[in-house]
Amino acid sequence: MENNHIRTRLLFFLLGLVLVAFGNALSIISTAGNGLWTAAALGLAQWSGVGISFILMTIGLIVIGINLLLSDRFSWLTVSGELLFVLLFSQLIHFFVTALSKNFTVPADLWLRIFLAIVGITIVCLGTSFYQRANLWMYPTDSLTTLLTSRFFNNHFAWAQLVAFVPPVILITATTFHLHAVVGVQAGTLFSLACNGPLIAYFNKRACPFLRLNSPL
């Protein structure tokens, strides 16, 4: 099967990036739970007093380094793309969190905040579906799962995903002990763990099906 035109792939890469950042921002301001990596970043931000965008950028850069150690080949194009992804993503998160905090009143009702977190996580899954199918570059944590799947788990994605979740779980545990409070882990986190895979698979089939799963550059 032929790849989509490069302009189509670039459009959906950028659209996916914006949607993932916006969805994460929604789940952050909901205070009703986030995906594991975002929850870990929120805990570290509260612990250190550093902004969430800087923490996300730092995590992304560290994971890029881990991916380089795991990969059996080096590609400047891949590394440059993932660096660009991390920088844009962290700045977009900062922009959307700031804009939503100023212009949107978070509901006090817990169930409405959980609903907001679920909407945000669902938007993240839609954006992930877009940029993964465009297959220009991936967020480093997604690349980590892909590398673990192919190199160590004989293409068993579920086991690789569990191992990829170990670092954020360790970070969440450490920040919980230090802060004496759980940050970023609530009902939205459980929804993310249970539904990310099925939602991305659903959007792969139903959202803009003309966008194929393209071969790498």
Secondary structure, DSSP 8 states (H G I E B T S, - for coil): -----HHHHHHHHHHHHHHHHHHHHHHHHHTS---HHHHHHHHHHHHH---HHHHHHHHHHHHHHHHHHH-SS--HHHHHHHHHHHHHHHHHHHHHHHHHHHH----SSHHHHHHHHHHHHHHHHHHHHHHHHHTS---HHHHHHHHHHHHHSTT-HHHHHHHHTHHHHHHHHHHHHHHTS--S-SHHHHHHHHHHHHHHHHHHHHSSTTS------
